[in-house]
Amino acid sequence: MVHSLGLTIAARDFRHTDPKVLLSAICSQWLPVSHAVLTMVCTKLPSPLDISAERVEKLMCVGARRFDSLPDQTQDLKRAFMECKSDDSAPVIVFVSKMFAVDSKTLPQNKQRPLTQEEIAQRRELARQRHAEKLVTSQGPGNPEQAVTGNTSEAAASTGENRKGADLLSKQMETMTLKASTPEKEDKEHFVAFARVYSGVVRRGQRMFVLGPKYDPAVVLNKLPVGCSAADDLPSIPHMACCTLEDLYLLMGRELEQLQEVPSGNVLGIGGLEEFVLKSATLSTSPACPPFTPLNFEATPIVRVAIEPKHPSDMPKLVRGMKLLNQADPCAEVLIQETGEHVLVTAGEVHLQRCLDDLRERFAKIEISASEPIIPFRETIIRPPKMDMVNEDMGKQHKVAVIHQVKEEQSKYCEGFQVDSDGLVTLTTSNKLATLGIRAMPLPEEVTWLLEDSSDLIRTMEQFNLNVKEGREALEINQKTLEAIQDLKQKLETHLQGRKWRGAVNHIWTFGPRRYGPNILLNRVEGYQRPSVWQCLDKHTAEVGVYRDFDNSIVSGFQLATLSGPVCEEPLMGVCFIVEKWDMKTPQHLAQTHHQDSVEEETTGDLQEQAEAEASNNYERPPQGAHAQVSPHSNSTAAHYKRKNDMAIADCYGPFSGQLIAAMKDACRHAFQAQPQRLLAAMYTCEIMATAEVLGRVYGVLSRREGRVLQEEMKEGTGMFIIKAVLPVAESFGFADEIRKRTSGLASPQLVFSHWEVISSDPFWVPTTEEEYLHFGEKADSENQTRKYMNAVRKRKGLYVEEKIVEHAEKQRTLGKNK
């Protein structure tokens, strides 16, 4: 076979005992990787001219925008996409998918280039002049007679030469100082934009529009003159900037080659865009071009750490370094929390370590300290379990204990709080004007994942409903998105079956947190029929129902309750809150009560005037004229009270609105606590390749870290096993190093974020039945994994943790001394 292919194989490869070495040598000469990949790309990669119209419309429509709703000038650009012309008349359209950092030394303009013949001759002449100057300076003090008897003209000539030499030396010193100062500038990180040209020809030095993800051509075209370009002096437009393409590069692996122009259909690198593009953007010579849909990455950022410099004076360098890291890594996120902490969010342990190393060595170049990894959790509720901790049926004794526990907890709260045996929480506002009845129920698991995956659709629906409620122009939603929303509604109706969920889909109030999360607020208030959240599906029909006063307060309280739960202030997931009661007093009662409160505040605030008024009423009867003089003051006071009452009733953001928000939040939290509470842990999908000899060690490492094996199969033709398992993110730190040490490098894991999973144990569990007391003891102080997670999160957030620091305190006796 070697002779038929015309290959030349070394004799040592033929004599090698391992056949893989010989096979690798044959394939490396017959099909080199570089040629094979390039040939495959040229053969299989479709031409830019083969792009479909549907894909073009998908690129040009961001979110729920419909292609028909775009301006006519924007729709005309579709032809430029399809034709992919490289003419000067074609509009230039470029999409930047990501930014990557490069060292300044690798840029073509900073590399040392070979000298030309003219430069070599010039440097040779300069060296001869230096040599002659050295000879003149060395002979000057050595021959004093020749210097005295010498010709005057020669002396003058030598003086001129010396001056020229001094000038040359000064110039050389200046160039040396300039070269010494340039490395400080060259150490600066440069960013190159990875982009593709969809239409037109990109030229170096060209002026183009930089369009951000929120750019709307329909709004901007009305503000700009017709036929304007990026070179014109234009007014400031949000989400749009003008830039000059400083450098164009051909990406040759790790090498960069400078280009003057790039036609359409090619991939290139663009320099000088770090001030205009953060992660991705759209470049165009036409302001009618819409922003393209940003790329979605498989790796989900899940692990976060808080970063601070070791020396506080280096904080500006850290801020600048984190900004550069956020721009260079598309999978990393940089946040600044309300507490002022700088948080870095990464996809995993290896990614986190890589980002920290880049921050220390490349971007910030300072010493930094990172906190322990912050692992996110979610809070949820489940149905009441039928088995206790010792796998015994829960009998009457356990139910009685639970009822007593609920009554004890209920006695701790205020008098306006009540909980019945079915879990219905009734809470009254502090001014006794509104009463809320809330019940919490767990959502089916399929509904939770469906809402989690459909967050973009729910966000589109909420934006449409908000525009309709505020009287603005309705959001245009394309037909494909409407079909997806209809499919979502049908799936919800399919999964929400049973007596408790009858008609629940049509009674959905809102979603949360942030109006698009995996939690639901249901409207079961008698006599309150508000507009449906599915208005976008039946917008052609007449609107049924009106919004009740303070409807926003109920929604805001629900959003706050789902954003931070009572277990450890983490977001809720898979919980449905049902509003079964919402009683408010009539506006007359509300005004009367508010009037009484105002009168009481004024009378208690000014006791002296009240005493004088009482004295005047008791001892001196004012004449009729005095009554006429007092009546305007009383009328103005009544008008003032009336105005305050009207403001209190009509303004949904007044004091009563705030009380209703707080009451709704507390009612949701108490309804959540009335059900069995659980934590949801983030889970990795772990794929491990190992040999048969180390399978037992792999299983041992997984079991110690709360992992669970899902599948094990043998790879055909090899002795390797592929193990698929799930592993909590909280237990994944150091997992790769440990499994390599235990297996001597014969097993290599790969971790990818997969889903959220309920931790089965109860974080607040205490023994209640006789069997549990016998099995766990009165203290039940065995390790509870969920309680450990909960306490760790509460400690990090500064919340109260119920634990004993010292349990059996004894005086220590020193054995070395007889005491």
Residue, then its C-alpha position, 0 to 999 in steps of 0.5 A: m500500500v505504501h508503494s502504491l501511494g508513493l509514500t516514503i516511510a522511515a525504517r524506524d516506523f516500519r520496525h515499531t511494535d505499535p501499529k498505531v505509529l505506522l498508521s499515523a506515519i502513513c496518514s500524515q503523508w497521504l492525507p495531511v491534516s491541513h490539506a484535508v481540512l482545507t479541501m473539505v472546507c472548499t468542497k463541502l462549505p456552501s457558497p454565500l450565493d446559496i443562502s436562502a431567503e428564509r435565513v436572510e429574514k431570520l438574520m434581519c429580524v431580531g426578537a419578535r420583529r416581523f420582516d414585513s414590519l421593517p421599513d422599505q429601505t431595510q427590506d430592499l437590503k434583502r436583495a443585497f444579501m441574496e446577490c452578495k455583490s462586490d460592486d462599489s454600488a452595493p451596500v457594505i454589510v459586515f457582522v462581527s461575531k466576537m472580539f479576541a485579544v492579540d499581543s501587540k507584537t503579533l500584529p503585522q505592523n509591529k513585526q520586524r521586516p527584512l531591510t531593503q537594499e537602500e536601507i542597508a546602504q544607508r546604514r552602511e554609510l552611517a556606520r562609516q561616518r561613525h567610524a570616521e568621527k571616532l578616528v578624528t576624536s582619537q587623533g585630536p588630543g594626540n597630535p597637538e603640533q598638527a592641531v596648531t600648525g594645521n590649516t584653518s580650513e581643515a580645522a573648520a572642516s573638522t569642526g563642522e564634521n564634529r558638529k555633524g557627528a554630534d547632531l547624528l549622535s543626538k538624533q541616535m540618542e533620541t531614536m534610542t529613547l523613542k525605542a525605549s519608550t515604545p514597549e510601554k505602548e506596545d504592551k497594550e492589548h489589541f482587539v481584533a474583530f472576527a467578522r464576515v462580509y455579507s455584501g459590498v467591499v470592505r476597504r481600509g480607512q472606510r467610515m461605517f456605522v456601528l449598529g448595536p443590538k437595540y438599534d431600530p432602523a424604523v425610528v432612526l430613518n425618520k431622524l436622519p437625512v435621506g442618503c446620508s453616510a457615516a462620513d457626514d456630520l450626523p446628530s447623536i443617535p442611540h445604539m449607533a456610532c461611526c467608526t473608521l476601519e483602521d486595519l484589515y487582516l487575513l486570519m492565517g491561523r495564529e498569523l495575521e496578514q494585512l489587507q487593503e480590501v476584502p470582497s463579500g463572502n469572506v471572513l476577516g479580522i478588523g482592527g481598531l474597533e475595541e472602543f465601539v464593539l463590546k462582544s458583537a455588532t453589525l457594521s454597515t454603510s447604510p443606516a437602514c440595515p438592522p442589527f443581526t441576531p447575536l450568537n448563542f453559545e452552548a456553555t452557560p455561565i453558572v459559576r461566579v466569584a467575587i474579585e478584588p485587588k490585594h492592594p486597594s490602590d490597584m482598583p482602577k487597573l482591576v476595573r479596566g482589566m475586567k472590562l477587557l476580559n469581558q470584551a475578549d471572552p464571549c462566554a464570560e460575564v462581568l457584573i457589579q452587584e448592589t454591594g459593590e462587589h465585582v463578580l466574574v461569571t464563568a462556565g466552569e472550574v477550568h474556564l474560571q481558572r483560565c479567566l483568572d490567569d488572563l486577568r492576572e497576566r494579560f489584562a489587569k497585570i496585578e495581584i488579585s484575590a478571588s472568593e470561594p466560588i459562588i454556586p447558585f441555587r433555586e428554591t421550590i416546593i413539593r407535594p407533601p411526602k407520604m413517607d417519612m425519613v425512615n421510609e414509614d407511612m406518615g400516620k396521624q401522629h406525624k400530622v398532629a405534630v405538623i399542625h402543632q408546628v404550624k400553630e407555633e409558627q403562626s403565633k410568632y407573626c402579627e395578628g393579621f396573619q392566618v394559615d389554615s390547614d389547606g395552606l391558604v395564607t390570609l394577610t391584612t395590610s397594616n392599615k387594615l384596608a386590604t386583605l389577601g388570600i394566597r395559596a402556593m402549589p408546586l408546578p409539574e416538572e414538565v411545566t417548569w422546564l417548558l417555562e424555562d425554555s420559553s423565556d423569550l416568548i414570554r418576554t415578547m408576550e409581556q412586552f406586547n401586554l405592557n404596550v397595550k396597557e399603557g396605550r402605546e403602539a402594539l408590538e408587531i409579532n411575526q406569524k412564526t412567533l405567534e405560532a410558537i406562543q400558541d404552541l406554548k399555550q397548548k402545551l401548558e393546557t396539556h400538562l396542567q390537567g386535573r381538578k386543581w388546574r381547571g382553566a388555569v392557563n386562561h387565568i394566568w396573571t403574570f410570570g416571574p421573576r422579572r416577568y418571564g421566569p418559571n413561576i406563575l401567578l394565577n387569578r382566582v379572585e371572584g368577580y375580577q376578570r382582567p385582560s388575559v396574558w394571551q392578548c397577542l393571540d386574540k388581539h382582533t377580538a374585543e378586549v374582555g375585562v379591565y384592570r383593577d386599581f392597584d393591579n400593579s402592586i399585586v404584580s410587583g409583590f409577586q415579582l419581589a417574592t419570586l426573586s428572593g425566597p425565604v429559604c436562603e434568598e435565592p430565586l424561586m422556580g416551579v411555584c404557582f401562587i394562587v390569589e384566591k382573595w383580594d378584598m379592599k374597602t370602597p373608595q369612601h372607606l379608603a378616603q374616610t380612613h385616610h382623612q381620619d389618619s391625616v386629622e390624627e397626625e395633624t392633631t398630635g403634631d400641633l397640641q398647642e394650637q388645639a389647646e388654644a382652639e379648645a379654650s376659645n370654644n369653651y370660654e368665648r363665643p365668637p361673633q358671626g363675623a368671626h365665623a365668616q372669617v374662619s370658614p375660608h380656612s376650614n374650606s381650604t383645609a377640607a379642599h386640602y384633605k379632599r385633594k390628598n384623598d384623591m391622590a391616595i385613591a387614584d395614584c397607584y404608586g402612593p403609600f397604600s400601593g407600597q403597603l399592598i406590595a409588602a403584604m403581597k410579598d409577605a403573603c407569598r413567602h408565608a404561603f411558600q413556607a406552609q408547603p414542604q420546601r426544597l432546594l434546587a441544585a445546578m447539575y453538570t452532565c459528566e461524560i467520562m472516558a476510562t478503561a475497565e481497570v479504573l471503573g471502580r475508582v471512577y464510581g467511588v469518586l462520583s459517589r463521594r461527590e453526590g454524583r449519579v451514573l446514568q449510562e455506561e457503554m463500551k466504545e466499539g473497537t477499543g477497551m474504553f468505557i464511556i460513562k455518562a453521569v450527573l454531578p452537582v455544580a457545588e461538588s464539581f470543584g477539584f473533581a477533574d484533578e481528583i479523578r485523574k489522581r485516583t485513576s493515574g490519568l486513565a480517566s478524563p471527565q468533561l462537564v457541561f451544565s445540564h439542568w436544575e434538580v431537586i435535592s430530596s432532603d428537607p433543609f428544615w427537617v426535625p424528627t417527629t415520629e417515634e421511629e425517627y426519634l429512635h433512628f436519628g435521636e432527639k437532636a438528629d445531628s447527622e449531616n444534612q446535605t441540603r442544610k449544609y448548602m442552605n447555611a453556606v448561602r445564608k452565611r455568605k449573604g449575612l443572614y441568620v444561621e441557626e447553628k451551635i458554635v460550641e456544643h459540649a464545652e469543657k475545660q481542657r486539662t494539660l497532661g504535661k502538668n499535674k493540675 
